[in-house]
Amino acid sequence: MGIGRDSRHKRNLTGARRNLHQKKRKFELGRPAASTKLGSKRIRLIRTLGGNTKRRALRLDAGTFSWGTETHSSKTKILDVVYNASNNELVRTKSLVKGCIVQIDATPFKAHYTAHYGLPKDFFSKGEPQDQVAAGSRKVQRKREKRQKNRKLEQLLVDQLIQGRLLAAISSRPGQSGRADGYILEGEELAFYKRKLRSK
């Protein structure tokens, strides 16, 4: 018996059994869950109705994550699965699904931030920054000064950048698109998940 998504096998609202007047249809089929795990990249192509293709990710270890307030995206490593609202078992097995909270490598985001604002490369180190920033032309200096005026970074994000690990949410569907893309948690959402992780 294949997996079906029809409702003909269900009982009526009153509890009466329905008479089956037709068999299963191709467009009602379902497939086993992908259960995408954290590991070296492994993707299978699946032919779907109309000759289209789904990319079923069985294992993934990287994705493109966007930093909303800085309007910047980078491809980076996924280090760990730390929280899933639907099921703790998915955290234990390190399953990548839409909406799960993961830890990602902060290196590309640190590099972008320091270059964009003209800060020392070791700005996000535990001690005082030792590196010197090249002066650059007057035009470059004016550009940096203009950017520095609007520079804001919440303390929770600073702490994570110093540790080298950022909390992010996966917003793509790895079992359908073969990608684990998402966004970095910030503001109230970040505070909310920090509380959840503390109480776990």
PyMOL commands that set and color helices and strands:
alter all, ss='L'
color gray80, all
select helices_A, chain A and resi 26-28+49-51+89-92+107-117+138-149+155-163+174-177+187-199
alter helices_A, ss='H'
color red, helices_A
select strands_A, chain A and resi 37-38+42-47+53-60+62-67+72-83+101-105+165-170+182-184
alter strands_A, ss='S'
color yellow, strands_A
deselect
rebuild
show_as cartoon
